[in-house]
Amino acid sequence: MDVGIFKASRARLILWIAVPPLLMVGVGLSAYALQRQSQWQLNRTEVLAKVLPRFSKTQQAADALLAEFKGQEGASAIQSEDQLMSFLEETAQRAGFAVDSVKVERRVSVENRGMPVLIGNVKGAGGFDAIAQFIANVTSEQHLLSEQSVKITQSNGGGSMDYGAELTFELLLFNEPKKTGGR
């Protein structure tokens, strides 16, 4: 190579000396940035690899809980007023609670953010144990059914029918769409 070319042009000499280090710095910084990004992605992947098995187990447990919450396979989900009425009457009969009247109506629950519900009002008479057994059976057999109010009065007559009871139950209907104000 002829050294005279570089002596003749000072700019060419400066470029010949300055460009290789600038290229090395540029390539080095780009490689460093790429290495940092790869390291960050590797750390994120390792954290996800540790968390995902726990997340999967938690999701399976939640699915199992929801399956149990919706009821046993043998027990059918209550969707209508007639089904709720017959369920309450059958459960009362098994518990030894004499039902005088059952009224069921469909509403939108304000407490449950507009969720459709069935409200069942049961009036009847029976021993205190029969009333308690009736309430326990109703809430354990239908997990979405809960007692809202219980009023127990002592009746004037004696015998096994010592108490009169007025019970109100609320059944959440998950399979029905929520009614919104604009639709």
C-alpha positions in Angstrom: 0.0 0.0 0.0 1.2 3.5 -0.8 1.6 5.7 2.2 1.5 8.7 0.0 -2.2 8.4 -0.5 -2.7 9.0 3.2 -0.2 11.9 3.4 -1.9 13.6 0.5 -5.3 13.6 2.1 -5.6 14.3 5.7 -9.3 13.5 5.9 -8.6 10.1 4.4 -5.9 9.4 7.1 -8.3 10.5 9.9 -11.1 8.3 8.5 -8.7 5.3 8.1 -7.6 5.7 11.8 -11.0 6.6 13.3 -13.5 4.4 11.5 -12.3 0.9 12.7 -12.5 1.8 16.4 -15.9 3.5 15.9 -17.1 0.3 14.1 -15.8 -1.8 16.9 -17.5 0.3 19.5 -20.8 0.3 17.5 -20.7 -3.5 17.0 -19.7 -4.0 20.7 -22.5 -1.8 22.0 -25.0 -3.6 19.7 -23.8 -7.0 20.9 -24.0 -5.9 24.5 -27.6 -4.6 24.1 -28.5 -7.9 22.4 -26.9 -9.9 25.2 -28.8 -7.9 27.9 -32.1 -8.4 26.0 -31.5 -12.1 25.7 -30.6 -12.3 29.4 -33.8 -10.5 30.4 -35.8 -12.9 28.2 -34.0 -15.9 29.7 -34.8 -14.6 33.3 -38.4 -14.0 32.4 -38.7 -17.5 30.9 -37.1 -19.1 34.0 -39.5 -17.3 36.3 -42.5 -18.4 34.2 -41.2 -22.0 34.2 -41.2 -21.9 38.0 -44.6 -20.2 38.3 -46.6 -22.1 35.6 -46.7 -25.5 37.5 -48.1 -23.7 40.6 -50.5 -21.7 38.4 -51.7 -24.9 36.7 -52.3 -26.7 40.0 -54.2 -23.6 41.3 -56.3 -23.5 38.2 -57.1 -27.3 38.5 -58.1 -26.7 42.1 -60.3 -23.8 41.2 -61.9 -25.9 38.4 -62.6 -28.7 40.9 -64.0 -26.3 43.4 -66.3 -24.7 40.7 -67.4 -28.2 39.6 -68.3 -29.1 43.2 -69.9 -25.7 43.7 -72.3 -26.2 40.8 -73.5 -29.3 42.5 -73.0 -33.0 42.3 -73.5 -34.8 39.0 -76.6 -36.6 40.4 -78.1 -33.3 41.5 -79.5 -31.3 38.7 -79.2 -27.5 38.6 -82.4 -25.7 39.4 -83.4 -23.3 36.6 -87.1 -22.6 37.1 -89.6 -21.6 39.7 -91.3 -25.0 39.6 -88.0 -26.9 40.1 -87.2 -24.8 43.1 -90.7 -25.2 44.6 -90.6 -29.0 44.2 -87.0 -29.1 45.6 -88.0 -27.2 48.7 -91.1 -29.4 49.3 -89.2 -32.6 48.8 -86.4 -31.5 51.1 -88.9 -30.4 53.8 -90.6 -33.7 53.6 -87.3 -35.6 54.1 -86.4 -33.4 57.1 -89.8 -33.9 58.7 -90.8 -30.2 58.3 -94.5 -29.7 57.4 -94.8 -27.1 54.6 -98.0 -24.9 54.6 -97.1 -22.8 51.6 -94.3 -22.3 49.1 -94.0 -19.2 46.9 -91.3 -18.6 44.4 -90.6 -15.6 42.3 -87.8 -14.5 39.9 -86.0 -11.3 40.6 -82.8 -9.4 39.8 -80.6 -9.2 42.9 -79.3 -5.8 43.8 -76.8 -7.2 46.3 -75.3 -9.5 43.6 -74.7 -6.9 40.9 -77.8 -7.5 38.9 -77.6 -11.4 39.0 -80.9 -13.1 38.2 -82.2 -15.0 41.3 -85.1 -17.1 42.4 -86.6 -16.1 45.8 -88.4 -18.9 47.6 -90.6 -18.2 50.6 -91.5 -21.3 52.7 -94.0 -21.3 55.6 -94.5 -24.3 57.7 -94.3 -25.9 61.1 -92.1 -28.5 62.8 -89.8 -29.2 65.6 -86.7 -27.1 66.0 -84.5 -30.0 64.8 -86.7 -30.5 61.7 -86.4 -26.8 60.8 -82.6 -26.9 61.3 -82.3 -30.1 59.3 -84.4 -28.6 56.5 -82.2 -25.5 56.3 -79.0 -27.6 56.4 -80.2 -30.0 53.7 -81.4 -27.2 51.4 -78.0 -25.3 51.5 -75.9 -28.4 51.3 -77.7 -30.0 48.3 -77.8 -26.8 46.2 -74.6 -24.8 46.8 -76.0 -21.7 45.0 -79.1 -21.6 47.3 -78.7 -19.7 50.6 -81.1 -18.7 53.3 -81.8 -15.0 53.4 -84.1 -14.8 56.4 -85.4 -17.2 59.0 -88.3 -16.4 61.4 -89.2 -19.0 63.9 -92.2 -18.6 66.2 -93.5 -20.8 69.0 -96.9 -22.2 68.2 -99.6 -22.3 70.8 -100.3 -26.1 70.4 -98.1 -28.8 71.8 -96.8 -31.9 70.3 -94.1 -32.4 67.7 -95.1 -29.3 65.8 -93.8 -26.9 68.4 -92.6 -24.1 66.1 -93.8 -22.2 63.1 -91.3 -21.0 60.6 -91.1 -18.5 57.7 -88.0 -19.1 55.6 -86.7 -17.1 52.6 -84.1 -18.7 50.3 -82.3 -17.1 47.4 -81.0 -19.1 44.4 -78.4 -17.5 42.1 -78.9 -18.4 38.5 -75.5 -18.5 36.8 -76.7 -19.9 33.5 -79.0 -17.0 32.8 -77.6 -13.8 31.3 -77.4 -10.7 33.5 -80.0 -8.0 32.6 -78.3 -4.6 32.1 -80.1 -1.3 32.1 -79.2 -0.4 28.5 -80.3 -3.6 26.7 
